[in-house]
Amino acid sequence: MTLIKSISGIRGTIGGQTGENLTPLDAVKFAAAYGTWLKSQSENKKLTVVIGRDARISGEMIQNLVASTLVGLGINVIDLGLSTTPTVEIAVPLEKADGGIILTASHNPKQWNALKLLNDKGEFLNGEEGKKILAIAESENFDFAEVDDLGETVINDSYVDIHIDEVLDLPLVDAEKIKEAKFKVVVDGVNSSGGVVIPKLLKELGVEVVELYCEPNGRFPHNPEPLKEHLTDICKLVVEEKADLGIVVDPDVDRLAFISNDGEMFGEEYTLVACADYVLGKTKGNTVSNMSSSRALRDVTEKHGGTYEASAVGEVNVVTLMKENNAIIGGEGNGGIIYPESHYGRDALVGVALFLTHLAEKGMTVQELRASYPSYFMSKKKITLTPELDVDAILVEMEKRYADENITTIDGVKIDFPENWVHLRKSNTEPIIRIYTEAKSQEEADTLADKFIAEIEAVAAL
């Protein structure tokens, strides 16, 4: 059981001891800290916060606790109910709200939940803001409202439809072209919000939908992280249904993966590559992804005459660099598409619409589209942390060992070799060290990852 406090919010497992897990008391404390911080930013006006949740079993409980805490601080709440992370992100500015909270642990298994915190633009808080909230939570210096000053809660369940309409209205989304293509698509919604939202969007686009695990009951039928080893059912069903492709989202619908028409993974990394290829082909500009993402985005960007830059891992870091670099599309190699024409947040709905327009225009199969891109292969492995592991010391030692190579240390240690790379970093969302590698073959990528895992274990044993 674990509780992870970070600048991006609080995440933990349900049940157990206060301060060690995400218990009701911890949820109240961190909601109070966020509300207190918001009040410190305002000029004595009545504040409003938008709240939404994914379909986790614990979601309604945590949402009720968080909403009631904000009301107790004198803050009004707009409750979107069952929603998605990008839907809450677009609702905050549309409602002229002062902030937002999404109750979701994203790709983590069902025993996890989290409070993801947004600013008044509907974007994740930066590191400085996150530290202030953690300090307030630590001090428990809360000042709750008197009875006449309590906040109010308004239920608004229209935002999924508003979000879909916003996606359909994007200039580079061609709904007519998609309808003409007569696509047949299998959707794995991992029994969360995506099981409602993605089929609804696809039907608006005239797509024939085959639903798999689209009942939003929070009982995830497989590990919800959209990686190949978790997606055998949809890969099989795409072939059985003779579908054009499969679409997979995580529980809060900010990550997006495709299955090719042959039942093989399109590659989570290539979600952003394909969408960027389409957008850059229509609009000249630059791109950004995090430093754990594929070199293929750099290749595609340069093909279109743009500039590619890599940020530290984390959506807020990608967004910051996108703004600095005037990037017209960016995101993370985990299937997260950030398209500023819509909003500065990872959005699977936007990714689906851009990808299908691109596919319809190309007039090729998903398998053929994937073959048209530079071929890189990634290995994504992890080492579970134990209390005695000194991660920082391990990373310093690895940096020393490879000092003669091209090394970047803005986020863990990334070592760029001429033909491949490895990125070692402590996760912000799980008690693990992530080991990401990329090479020209899967075997080479896996071998490189295993080599570094062995080295890290040897260093830890010293």
Secondary structure, DSSP 8 states (H G I E B T S, - for coil): --EEEETTEEEEEBSSSBTTBB-HHHHHHHHHHHHHHHHHHSSS---EEEEEE-S-TTHHHHHHHHHHHHHHTT-EEEEEEE--HHHHHHHHHHTT-SEEEEE--TTS-TTEEEEEEE-TTS-B--HHHHHHHHHHHHHT------GGG---EEE---HHHHHHHHHHTSTT--HHHHHHHT-EEEEE-TTSTHHHHHHHHHHHTT-EEEEES---SS--SS-SS--GGG-HHHHHHHHHTT-SEEEEE-TTS--EEEE-TTSSB--HHHHHHHHHHHHHHHS--EEEEETTS-THHHHHHHHTT--EEEE-SSHHHHHHHHHHTTEEEEEETTTEEEBTTTBSS--HHHHHHHHHHHHHHHTS-HHHHHHTS---EEEEEEEE--TT--HHHHHHHHHHHTTTSEEE-SSSEEEE-SS-EEEEEE-SSSSEEEEEEEESSHHHHHHHHHHHHHHHHHHHH-
